[in-house]
Amino acid sequence: MIEIPAVGPYLDFDDFTVQLPQRGTHGYLPCAGLPTAELRDTAGDGAGVWLARSRAGHSLIIPDGVDVVRNGRRIIGLAVLHHGDRVAFAGQLAWFSEVRQLRLPTGHVLVGHRCQQCHTTFTVDAEVVLCPLCGEGYCEDCWEYLRGARCYSRDCHMVPVPVPVGRVVTT
């Protein structure tokens, strides 16, 4: 199993993942060196993409000298990414994911907390779906039940979307 970031949105290239930057920041992902390339502060030489997150939490991709295709359409300028978008650039195809399912390790902040929907108490090794905006935990069935509604956490406006199949974070 590949390592999936435990927090924040990411691009899943099947063989590797790239974590998007924190809210209010950006990073440059060079095309040369994928899959080992990492986000950096400056563009440097060669083509790549700028990955950014607005203060509101929106994830952005901005091509820099490379063709980027999102869901079959070429990006001109910039694009806001949405959970489930397929993004292709530099000969690589990635799936953008905001939602993740986590197997709770010992000492995790959600151990002992309750699902916002069914009020089940989370235990060590429980599989919990994390809201990508507020970090609140839900049972997978409860998250699916809320699709088309919104997260129950106070002041969170996330509308639940499907959980990535077969991608459970174990660390």
Stockholm file with secondary structure:
# STOCKHOLM 1.0

chainA/1-171         MIEIPAVGPYLDFDDFTVQLPQRGTHGYLPCAGLPTAELRDTAGDGAGVWLARSRAGHSLIIPDGVDVVRNGRRIIGLAVLHHGDRVAFAGQLAWFSEVRQLRLPTGHVLVGHRCQQCHTTFTVDAEVVLCPLCGEGYCEDCWEYLRGARCYSRDCHMVPVPVPVGRVVTT
#=GR chainA/1-171 SS CCCCCSSSCEEECSSCEEECCCTTEEEEEESTTTTTCCCBSSCCSSCEEEEEECTTCCEEEEEESSCCEETTEECSSCEEECTTCEEEETTEEEEEECCEEEECCTTCTTTTCBCTTTCCBCCTTCEEEECTTTCCEECHHHHHHTTTSCCCSTTCCCCCCCCCTTCEECC
#=GC SS_cons         CCCCCSSSCEEECSSCEEECCCTTEEEEEESTTTTTCCCBSSCCSSCEEEEEECTTCCEEEEEESSCCEETTEECSSCEEECTTCEEEETTEEEEEECCEEEECCTTCTTTTCBCTTTCCBCCTTCEEEECTTTCCEECHHHHHHTTTSCCCSTTCCCCCCCCCTTCEECC
//
